[in-house]
Amino acid sequence: MHKKLTLPEKNCQTCKKNFFWRKKWQACWEDVRYCSERCRRSKNDSIS
């Protein structure tokens, strides 16, 4: 089995897409809410 298939995932609060754990988030995974910087910046914009 490929290791990446077992990584934890979350839903982005802006775009509602699933994203997977990344090494850069290993210290703050519980606080990560957005899949990308673009989603974080547009968190107040409505995407429909």
PDBQT receptor file of N, H, CA, C and O in Angstrom, charges set to zero:
ATOM      1  N   MET A   1       0.842  -1.191   0.000  1.00  0.00    +0.000 N 
ATOM      2  CA  MET A   1       0.000   0.000   0.000  1.00  0.00    +0.000 C 
ATOM      3  C   MET A   1       0.878   1.242   0.000  1.00  0.00    +0.000 C 
ATOM      4  O   MET A   1       1.890   1.300   0.699  1.00  0.00    +0.000 OA
ATOM      5  N   HIS A   2       0.493   2.206  -0.770  1.00  0.00    +0.000 N 
ATOM      6  H   HIS A   2      -0.329   2.159  -1.338  1.00  0.00    +0.000 HD
ATOM      7  CA  HIS A   2       1.227   3.465  -0.856  1.00  0.00    +0.000 C 
ATOM      8  C   HIS A   2       1.016   4.272   0.411  1.00  0.00    +0.000 C 
ATOM      9  O   HIS A   2      -0.108   4.354   0.907  1.00  0.00    +0.000 OA
ATOM     10  N   LYS A   3       2.075   4.871   0.947  1.00  0.00    +0.000 N 
ATOM     11  H   LYS A   3       2.988   4.804   0.544  1.00  0.00    +0.000 HD
ATOM     12  CA  LYS A   3       1.981   5.606   2.206  1.00  0.00    +0.000 C 
ATOM     13  C   LYS A   3       1.040   6.799   2.131  1.00  0.00    +0.000 C 
ATOM     14  O   LYS A   3       0.379   7.119   3.119  1.00  0.00    +0.000 OA
ATOM     15  N   LYS A   4       0.962   7.473   0.968  1.00  0.00    +0.000 N 
ATOM     16  H   LYS A   4       1.498   7.213   0.165  1.00  0.00    +0.000 HD
ATOM     17  CA  LYS A   4       0.127   8.677   0.871  1.00  0.00    +0.000 C 
ATOM     18  C   LYS A   4      -1.361   8.365   0.993  1.00  0.00    +0.000 C 
ATOM     19  O   LYS A   4      -2.154   9.265   1.267  1.00  0.00    +0.000 OA
ATOM     20  N   LEU A   5      -1.751   7.118   0.796  1.00  0.00    +0.000 N 
ATOM     21  H   LEU A   5      -1.107   6.387   0.574  1.00  0.00    +0.000 HD
ATOM     22  CA  LEU A   5      -3.161   6.764   0.928  1.00  0.00    +0.000 C 
ATOM     23  C   LEU A   5      -3.618   6.770   2.376  1.00  0.00    +0.000 C 
ATOM     24  O   LEU A   5      -4.820   6.789   2.639  1.00  0.00    +0.000 OA
ATOM     25  N   THR A   6      -2.693   6.753   3.313  1.00  0.00    +0.000 N 
ATOM     26  H   THR A   6      -1.716   6.738   3.099  1.00  0.00    +0.000 HD
ATOM     27  CA  THR A   6      -3.061   6.701   4.720  1.00  0.00    +0.000 C 
ATOM     28  C   THR A   6      -2.934   8.047   5.426  1.00  0.00    +0.000 C 
ATOM     29  O   THR A   6      -3.086   8.118   6.645  1.00  0.00    +0.000 OA
ATOM     30  N   LEU A   7      -2.659   9.119   4.677  1.00  0.00    +0.000 N 
ATOM     31  H   LEU A   7      -2.536   9.062   3.686  1.00  0.00    +0.000 HD
ATOM     32  CA  LEU A   7      -2.512  10.432   5.293  1.00  0.00    +0.000 C 
ATOM     33  C   LEU A   7      -3.872  10.975   5.723  1.00  0.00    +0.000 C 
ATOM     34  O   LEU A   7      -4.874  10.722   5.056  1.00  0.00    +0.000 OA
ATOM     35  N   PRO A   8      -3.918  11.719   6.829  1.00  0.00    +0.000 N 
ATOM     36  CA  PRO A   8      -5.182  12.318   7.247  1.00  0.00    +0.000 C 
ATOM     37  C   PRO A   8      -5.633  13.392   6.261  1.00  0.00    +0.000 C 
ATOM     38  O   PRO A   8      -4.811  13.996   5.572  1.00  0.00    +0.000 OA
ATOM     39  N   GLU A   9      -6.929  13.623   6.200  1.00  0.00    +0.000 N 
ATOM     40  H   GLU A   9      -7.597  13.132   6.759  1.00  0.00    +0.000 HD
ATOM     41  CA  GLU A   9      -7.442  14.637   5.290  1.00  0.00    +0.000 C 
ATOM     42  C   GLU A   9      -8.495  15.492   5.989  1.00  0.00    +0.000 C 
ATOM     43  O   GLU A   9      -9.082  15.098   6.996  1.00  0.00    +0.000 OA
ATOM     44  N   LYS A  10      -8.710  16.669   5.424  1.00  0.00    +0.000 N 
ATOM     45  H   LYS A  10      -8.232  16.990   4.606  1.00  0.00    +0.000 HD
ATOM     46  CA  LYS A  10      -9.719  17.594   5.931  1.00  0.00    +0.000 C 
ATOM     47  C   LYS A  10     -10.439  18.221   4.750  1.00  0.00    +0.000 C 
ATOM     48  O   LYS A  10     -10.006  18.083   3.606  1.00  0.00    +0.000 OA
ATOM     49  N   ASN A  11     -11.543  18.910   5.029  1.00  0.00    +0.000 N 
ATOM     50  H   ASN A  11     -11.895  19.021   5.958  1.00  0.00    +0.000 HD
ATOM     51  CA  ASN A  11     -12.252  19.682   4.015  1.00  0.00    +0.000 C 
ATOM     52  C   ASN A  11     -11.905  21.147   4.180  1.00  0.00    +0.000 C 
ATOM     53  O   ASN A  11     -11.910  21.675   5.292  1.00  0.00    +0.000 OA
ATOM     54  N   CYS A  12     -11.606  21.799   3.075  1.00  0.00    +0.000 N 
ATOM     55  H   CYS A  12     -11.602  21.371   2.172  1.00  0.00    +0.000 HD
ATOM     56  CA  CYS A  12     -11.307  23.226   3.091  1.00  0.00    +0.000 C 
ATOM     57  C   CYS A  12     -12.595  23.994   3.401  1.00  0.00    +0.000 C 
ATOM     58  O   CYS A  12     -13.649  23.693   2.841  1.00  0.00    +0.000 OA
ATOM     59  N   GLN A  13     -12.511  24.969   4.278  1.00  0.00    +0.000 N 
ATOM     60  H   GLN A  13     -11.654  25.214   4.733  1.00  0.00    +0.000 HD
ATOM     61  CA  GLN A  13     -13.703  25.722   4.660  1.00  0.00    +0.000 C 
ATOM     62  C   GLN A  13     -14.158  26.690   3.578  1.00  0.00    +0.000 C 
ATOM     63  O   GLN A  13     -15.300  27.146   3.610  1.00  0.00    +0.000 OA
ATOM     64  N   THR A  14     -13.299  27.013   2.626  1.00  0.00    +0.000 N 
ATOM     65  H   THR A  14     -12.371  26.642   2.600  1.00  0.00    +0.000 HD
ATOM     66  CA  THR A  14     -13.650  27.938   1.560  1.00  0.00    +0.000 C 
ATOM     67  C   THR A  14     -14.144  27.207   0.319  1.00  0.00    +0.000 C 
ATOM     68  O   THR A  14     -15.256  27.459  -0.145  1.00  0.00    +0.000 OA
ATOM     69  N   CYS A  15     -13.332  26.307  -0.223  1.00  0.00    +0.000 N 
ATOM     70  H   CYS A  15     -12.428  26.102   0.154  1.00  0.00    +0.000 HD
ATOM     71  CA  CYS A  15     -13.679  25.650  -1.484  1.00  0.00    +0.000 C 
ATOM     72  C   CYS A  15     -14.373  24.300  -1.285  1.00  0.00    +0.000 C 
ATOM     73  O   CYS A  15     -14.859  23.715  -2.253  1.00  0.00    +0.000 OA
ATOM     74  N   LYS A  16     -14.427  23.802  -0.063  1.00  0.00    +0.000 N 
ATOM     75  H   LYS A  16     -14.033  24.278   0.724  1.00  0.00    +0.000 HD
ATOM     76  CA  LYS A  16     -15.103  22.544   0.298  1.00  0.00    +0.000 C 
ATOM     77  C   LYS A  16     -14.454  21.309  -0.322  1.00  0.00    +0.000 C 
ATOM     78  O   LYS A  16     -15.072  20.244  -0.349  1.00  0.00    +0.000 OA
ATOM     79  N   LYS A  17     -13.225  21.427  -0.818  1.00  0.00    +0.000 N 
ATOM     80  H   LYS A  17     -12.723  22.292  -0.796  1.00  0.00    +0.000 HD
ATOM     81  CA  LYS A  17     -12.525  20.268  -1.371  1.00  0.00    +0.000 C 
ATOM     82  C   LYS A  17     -11.691  19.603  -0.282  1.00  0.00    +0.000 C 
ATOM     83  O   LYS A  17     -11.287  20.243   0.689  1.00  0.00    +0.000 OA
ATOM     84  N   ASN A  18     -11.442  18.309  -0.461  1.00  0.00    +0.000 N 
ATOM     85  H   ASN A  18     -11.770  17.790  -1.250  1.00  0.00    +0.000 HD
ATOM     86  CA  ASN A  18     -10.591  17.582   0.477  1.00  0.00    +0.000 C 
ATOM     87  C   ASN A  18      -9.134  17.905   0.211  1.00  0.00    +0.000 C 
ATOM     88  O   ASN A  18      -8.725  18.050  -0.941  1.00  0.00    +0.000 OA
ATOM     89  N   PHE A  19      -8.354  18.016   1.270  1.00  0.00    +0.000 N 
ATOM     90  H   PHE A  19      -8.687  17.897   2.206  1.00  0.00    +0.000 HD
ATOM     91  CA  PHE A  19      -6.917  18.156   1.117  1.00  0.00    +0.000 C 
ATOM     92  C   PHE A  19      -6.247  17.277   2.155  1.00  0.00    +0.000 C 
ATOM     93  O   PHE A  19      -6.815  16.975   3.205  1.00  0.00    +0.000 OA
ATOM     94  N   PHE A  20      -5.042  16.878   1.841  1.00  0.00    +0.000 N 
ATOM     95  H   PHE A  20      -4.581  17.123   0.988  1.00  0.00    +0.000 HD
ATOM     96  CA  PHE A  20      -4.321  15.916   2.662  1.00  0.00    +0.000 C 
ATOM     97  C   PHE A  20      -3.226  16.586   3.473  1.00  0.00    +0.000 C 
ATOM     98  O   PHE A  20      -2.751  17.673   3.145  1.00  0.00    +0.000 OA
ATOM     99  N   TRP A  21      -2.849  15.917   4.520  1.00  0.00    +0.000 N 
ATOM    100  H   TRP A  21      -3.235  15.034   4.787  1.00  0.00    +0.000 HD
ATOM    101  CA  TRP A  21      -1.776  16.349   5.408  1.00  0.00    +0.000 C 
ATOM    102  C   TRP A  21      -0.502  16.578   4.607  1.00  0.00    +0.000 C 
ATOM    103  O   TRP A  21      -0.185  15.805   3.702  1.00  0.00    +0.000 OA
ATOM    104  N   ARG A  22       0.229  17.641   4.939  1.00  0.00    +0.000 N 
ATOM    105  H   ARG A  22      -0.028  18.269   5.674  1.00  0.00    +0.000 HD
ATOM    106  CA  ARG A  22       1.530  17.917   4.333  1.00  0.00    +0.000 C 
ATOM    107  C   ARG A  22       2.552  18.056   5.449  1.00  0.00    +0.000 C 
ATOM    108  O   ARG A  22       2.222  18.433   6.573  1.00  0.00    +0.000 OA
ATOM    109  N   LYS A  23       3.788  17.746   5.118  1.00  0.00    +0.000 N 
ATOM    110  H   LYS A  23       4.056  17.440   4.205  1.00  0.00    +0.000 HD
ATOM    111  CA  LYS A  23       4.839  17.794   6.122  1.00  0.00    +0.000 C 
ATOM    112  C   LYS A  23       4.973  19.181   6.737  1.00  0.00    +0.000 C 
ATOM    113  O   LYS A  23       5.280  19.302   7.923  1.00  0.00    +0.000 OA
ATOM    114  N   LYS A  24       4.746  20.236   5.944  1.00  0.00    +0.000 N 
ATOM    115  H   LYS A  24       4.496  20.138   4.981  1.00  0.00    +0.000 HD
ATOM    116  CA  LYS A  24       4.869  21.595   6.480  1.00  0.00    +0.000 C 
ATOM    117  C   LYS A  24       3.814  21.900   7.542  1.00  0.00    +0.000 C 
ATOM    118  O   LYS A  24       3.959  22.853   8.308  1.00  0.00    +0.000 OA
ATOM    119  N   TRP A  25       2.761  21.097   7.589  1.00  0.00    +0.000 N 
ATOM    120  H   TRP A  25       2.643  20.323   6.967  1.00  0.00    +0.000 HD
ATOM    121  CA  TRP A  25       1.706  21.297   8.587  1.00  0.00    +0.000 C 
ATOM    122  C   TRP A  25       1.833  20.348   9.767  1.00  0.00    +0.000 C 
ATOM    123  O   TRP A  25       0.908  20.272  10.575  1.00  0.00    +0.000 OA
ATOM    124  N   GLN A  26       2.935  19.624   9.903  1.00  0.00    +0.000 N 
ATOM    125  H   GLN A  26       3.686  19.686   9.247  1.00  0.00    +0.000 HD
ATOM    126  CA  GLN A  26       3.025  18.605  10.942  1.00  0.00    +0.000 C 
ATOM    127  C   GLN A  26       2.927  19.184  12.352  1.00  0.00    +0.000 C 
ATOM    128  O   GLN A  26       2.454  18.495  13.256  1.00  0.00    +0.000 OA
ATOM    129  N   ALA A  27       3.353  20.417  12.567  1.00  0.00    +0.000 N 
ATOM    130  H   ALA A  27       3.737  20.977  11.833  1.00  0.00    +0.000 HD
ATOM    131  CA  ALA A  27       3.298  21.019  13.900  1.00  0.00    +0.000 C 
ATOM    132  C   ALA A  27       1.956  21.685  14.184  1.00  0.00    +0.000 C 
ATOM    133  O   ALA A  27       1.621  21.935  15.342  1.00  0.00    +0.000 OA
ATOM    134  N   CYS A  28       1.175  21.976  13.123  1.00  0.00    +0.000 N 
ATOM    135  H   CYS A  28       1.447  21.773  12.182  1.00  0.00    +0.000 HD
ATOM    136  CA  CYS A  28      -0.064  22.742  13.339  1.00  0.00    +0.000 C 
ATOM    137  C   CYS A  28      -1.254  22.146  12.584  1.00  0.00    +0.000 C 
ATOM    138  O   CYS A  28      -2.183  22.877  12.241  1.00  0.00    +0.000 OA
ATOM    139  N   TRP A  29      -1.247  20.843  12.319  1.00  0.00    +0.000 N 
ATOM    140  H   TRP A  29      -0.492  20.250  12.598  1.00  0.00    +0.000 HD
ATOM    141  CA  TRP A  29      -2.313  20.204  11.534  1.00  0.00    +0.000 C 
ATOM    142  C   TRP A  29      -3.693  20.458  12.126  1.00  0.00    +0.000 C 
ATOM    143  O   TRP A  29      -4.653  20.624  11.373  1.00  0.00    +0.000 OA
ATOM    144  N   GLU A  30      -3.823  20.494  13.428  1.00  0.00    +0.000 N 
ATOM    145  H   GLU A  30      -3.044  20.359  14.040  1.00  0.00    +0.000 HD
ATOM    146  CA  GLU A  30      -5.130  20.697  14.055  1.00  0.00    +0.000 C 
ATOM    147  C   GLU A  30      -5.680  22.094  13.800  1.00  0.00    +0.000 C 
ATOM    148  O   GLU A  30      -6.892  22.303  13.858  1.00  0.00    +0.000 OA
ATOM    149  N   ASP A  31      -4.800  23.052  13.517  1.00  0.00    +0.000 N 
ATOM    150  H   ASP A  31      -3.815  22.883  13.470  1.00  0.00    +0.000 HD
ATOM    151  CA  ASP A  31      -5.220  24.430  13.273  1.00  0.00    +0.000 C 
ATOM    152  C   ASP A  31      -5.429  24.739  11.788  1.00  0.00    +0.000 C 
ATOM    153  O   ASP A  31      -5.968  25.794  11.452  1.00  0.00    +0.000 OA
ATOM    154  N   VAL A  32      -5.018  23.850  10.909  1.00  0.00    +0.000 N 
ATOM    155  H   VAL A  32      -4.581  22.993  11.181  1.00  0.00    +0.000 HD
ATOM    156  CA  VAL A  32      -5.139  24.082   9.463  1.00  0.00    +0.000 C 
ATOM    157  C   VAL A  32      -6.602  23.987   9.058  1.00  0.00    +0.000 C 
ATOM    158  O   VAL A  32      -7.271  22.996   9.347  1.00  0.00    +0.000 OA
ATOM    159  N   ARG A  33      -7.098  25.029   8.384  1.00  0.00    +0.000 N 
ATOM    160  H   ARG A  33      -6.554  25.835   8.149  1.00  0.00    +0.000 HD
ATOM    161  CA  ARG A  33      -8.494  25.047   7.959  1.00  0.00    +0.000 C 
ATOM    162  C   ARG A  33      -8.668  25.232   6.455  1.00  0.00    +0.000 C 
ATOM    163  O   ARG A  33      -9.743  24.962   5.920  1.00  0.00    +0.000 OA
ATOM    164  N   TYR A  34      -7.621  25.690   5.769  1.00  0.00    +0.000 N 
ATOM    165  H   TYR A  34      -6.747  25.910   6.203  1.00  0.00    +0.000 HD
ATOM    166  CA  TYR A  34      -7.722  26.008   4.342  1.00  0.00    +0.000 C 
ATOM    167  C   TYR A  34      -6.682  25.228   3.558  1.00  0.00    +0.000 C 
ATOM    168  O   TYR A  34      -5.582  24.986   4.055  1.00  0.00    +0.000 OA
ATOM    169  N   CYS A  35      -7.018  24.834   2.347  1.00  0.00    +0.000 N 
ATOM    170  H   CYS A  35      -7.911  25.030   1.944  1.00  0.00    +0.000 HD
ATOM    171  CA  CYS A  35      -6.120  24.014   1.538  1.00  0.00    +0.000 C 
ATOM    172  C   CYS A  35      -4.998  24.817   0.911  1.00  0.00    +0.000 C 
ATOM    173  O   CYS A  35      -3.956  24.259   0.567  1.00  0.00    +0.000 OA
ATOM    174  N   SER A  36      -5.191  26.105   0.759  1.00  0.00    +0.000 N 
ATOM    175  H   SER A  36      -6.038  26.558   1.039  1.00  0.00    +0.000 HD
ATOM    176  CA  SER A  36      -4.183  26.907   0.078  1.00  0.00    +0.000 C 
ATOM    177  C   SER A  36      -4.206  28.337   0.603  1.00  0.00    +0.000 C 
ATOM    178  O   SER A  36      -5.122  28.756   1.312  1.00  0.00    +0.000 OA
ATOM    179  N   GLU A  37      -3.168  29.061   0.228  1.00  0.00    +0.000 N 
ATOM    180  H   GLU A  37      -2.424  28.721  -0.348  1.00  0.00    +0.000 HD
ATOM    181  CA  GLU A  37      -3.088  30.473   0.602  1.00  0.00    +0.000 C 
ATOM    182  C   GLU A  37      -4.224  31.251  -0.067  1.00  0.00    +0.000 C 
ATOM    183  O   GLU A  37      -4.782  32.174   0.527  1.00  0.00    +0.000 OA
ATOM    184  N   ARG A  38      -4.562  30.879  -1.294  1.00  0.00    +0.000 N 
ATOM    185  H   ARG A  38      -4.109  30.130  -1.777  1.00  0.00    +0.000 HD
ATOM    186  CA  ARG A  38      -5.655  31.535  -2.011  1.00  0.00    +0.000 C 
ATOM    187  C   ARG A  38      -6.983  31.374  -1.264  1.00  0.00    +0.000 C 
ATOM    188  O   ARG A  38      -7.744  32.335  -1.145  1.00  0.00    +0.000 OA
ATOM    189  N   CYS A  39      -7.261  30.193  -0.771  1.00  0.00    +0.000 N 
ATOM    190  H   CYS A  39      -6.644  29.412  -0.868  1.00  0.00    +0.000 HD
ATOM    191  CA  CYS A  39      -8.494  29.964  -0.009  1.00  0.00    +0.000 C 
ATOM    192  C   CYS A  39      -8.466  30.729   1.311  1.00  0.00    +0.000 C 
ATOM    193  O   CYS A  39      -9.488  31.273   1.730  1.00  0.00    +0.000 OA
ATOM    194  N   ARG A  40      -7.325  30.775   1.960  1.00  0.00    +0.000 N 
ATOM    195  H   ARG A  40      -6.495  30.332   1.620  1.00  0.00    +0.000 HD
ATOM    196  CA  ARG A  40      -7.219  31.504   3.220  1.00  0.00    +0.000 C 
ATOM    197  C   ARG A  40      -7.495  32.990   3.009  1.00  0.00    +0.000 C 
ATOM    198  O   ARG A  40      -8.176  33.624   3.816  1.00  0.00    +0.000 OA
ATOM    199  N   ARG A  41      -6.950  33.550   1.898  1.00  0.00    +0.000 N 
ATOM    200  H   ARG A  41      -6.397  33.036   1.243  1.00  0.00    +0.000 HD
ATOM    201  CA  ARG A  41      -7.166  34.974   1.621  1.00  0.00    +0.000 C 
ATOM    202  C   ARG A  41      -8.599  35.274   1.221  1.00  0.00    +0.000 C 
ATOM    203  O   ARG A  41      -9.093  36.372   1.479  1.00  0.00    +0.000 OA
ATOM    204  N   SER A  42      -9.269  34.328   0.601  1.00  0.00    +0.000 N 
ATOM    205  H   SER A  42      -8.868  33.437   0.392  1.00  0.00    +0.000 HD
ATOM    206  CA  SER A  42     -10.637  34.578   0.134  1.00  0.00    +0.000 C 
ATOM    207  C   SER A  42     -11.673  33.980   1.069  1.00  0.00    +0.000 C 
ATOM    208  O   SER A  42     -12.789  33.685   0.641  1.00  0.00    +0.000 OA
ATOM    209  N   LYS A  43     -11.325  33.793   2.339  1.00  0.00    +0.000 N 
ATOM    210  H   LYS A  43     -10.419  34.032   2.686  1.00  0.00    +0.000 HD
ATOM    211  CA  LYS A  43     -12.247  33.159   3.285  1.00  0.00    +0.000 C 
ATOM    212  C   LYS A  43     -13.525  33.950   3.507  1.00  0.00    +0.000 C 
ATOM    213  O   LYS A  43     -14.539  33.379   3.910  1.00  0.00    +0.000 OA
ATOM    214  N   ASN A  44     -13.498  35.237   3.257  1.00  0.00    +0.000 N 
ATOM    215  H   ASN A  44     -12.674  35.701   2.930  1.00  0.00    +0.000 HD
ATOM    216  CA  ASN A  44     -14.695  36.062   3.420  1.00  0.00    +0.000 C 
ATOM    217  C   ASN A  44     -15.505  36.195   2.139  1.00  0.00    +0.000 C 
ATOM    218  O   ASN A  44     -16.643  36.663   2.166  1.00  0.00    +0.000 OA
ATOM    219  N   ASP A  45     -14.921  35.782   1.016  1.00  0.00    +0.000 N 
ATOM    220  H   ASP A  45     -13.996  35.402   0.995  1.00  0.00    +0.000 HD
ATOM    221  CA  ASP A  45     -15.636  35.818  -0.253  1.00  0.00    +0.000 C 
ATOM    222  C   ASP A  45     -16.521  34.586  -0.360  1.00  0.00    +0.000 C 
ATOM    223  O   ASP A  45     -16.174  33.523   0.154  1.00  0.00    +0.000 OA
ATOM    224  N   SER A  46     -17.630  34.722  -1.007  1.00  0.00    +0.000 N 
ATOM    225  H   SER A  46     -17.911  35.586  -1.424  1.00  0.00    +0.000 HD
ATOM    226  CA  SER A  46     -18.502  33.562  -1.189  1.00  0.00    +0.000 C 
ATOM    227  C   SER A  46     -18.186  32.911  -2.518  1.00  0.00    +0.000 C 
ATOM    228  O   SER A  46     -18.139  33.576  -3.553  1.00  0.00    +0.000 OA
ATOM    229  N   ILE A  47     -17.968  31.597  -2.483  1.00  0.00    +0.000 N 
ATOM    230  H   ILE A  47     -18.007  31.057  -1.643  1.00  0.00    +0.000 HD
ATOM    231  CA  ILE A  47     -17.753  30.808  -3.694  1.00  0.00    +0.000 C 
ATOM    232  C   ILE A  47     -18.986  29.960  -3.899  1.00  0.00    +0.000 C 
ATOM    233  O   ILE A  47     -19.372  29.190  -3.020  1.00  0.00    +0.000 OA
ATOM    234  N   SER A  48     -19.600  30.098  -5.049  1.00  0.00    +0.000 N 
ATOM    235  H   SER A  48     -19.286  30.723  -5.763  1.00  0.00    +0.000 HD
ATOM    236  CA  SER A  48     -20.799  29.301  -5.310  1.00  0.00    +0.000 C 
ATOM    237  C   SER A  48     -20.667  28.462  -6.539  1.00  0.00    +0.000 C 
ATOM    238  O   SER A  48     -21.595  27.734  -6.892  1.00  0.00    +0.000 OA
TER     239      SER A  48
